[in-house]
Amino acid sequence: MHPLYASSPRHSFLAQILDELSELQPKRLLPPFKSVGNRALRDFIKKWNPDISIFPSYFFNPRHHTGYIQWRRPRIRRATLGNDQEPL
């Protein structure tokens, strides 16, 4: 599931992403996970530091492929990537 599916409609961060993606040249695209997937989203967050919250994956899919089921209440965190913080 791509994180944009769970985003707020008409969020300004979505507009920024779509504007930037529309400028990419198809012949110069990297593999999808790098150009338009989760890695690309991480890079956009690092670049623009938007006012967003990131939900853990088990919030949307509590059953892991290994069979583990996450039942605890999800911890929602504010996505900030200052100079002293590790990437998400």
Residue, then its C-alpha position, 0 to 999 in steps of 0.5 A: m500500500h502506497p502512503l499516498y492512499a492514506s493521505s488527506p485529500r488535497h493536501s499541499f504535500l501531495a500537490q508538491i509531489l505530483d508537480e515534481l513527478s510530472e516533470l520527470q522524463p520517462k527515459r530517466l526514471l529509476p526503478p519504481f520504488k526509487s522514483v515514485g514509491n516509498r523511497a521517493l516519498r522519503d526523499f520528498i519528506k527530507k527535501w520539504n519537511p512537510d507538516i504530516s503525520i506518519f502512521p505505522s504500517y500495522f495501522f493499515n495491515p495488522r497481520h504481518h506476512t510472517g503471521y505475527i498480528q499487531w494488536r497494540r494501539p498504533r503510535i503516530r509520530r510527527a514526521t520531522l527530519g531536522n539536521d540532527q535526526e535520522p531519516l524515517 
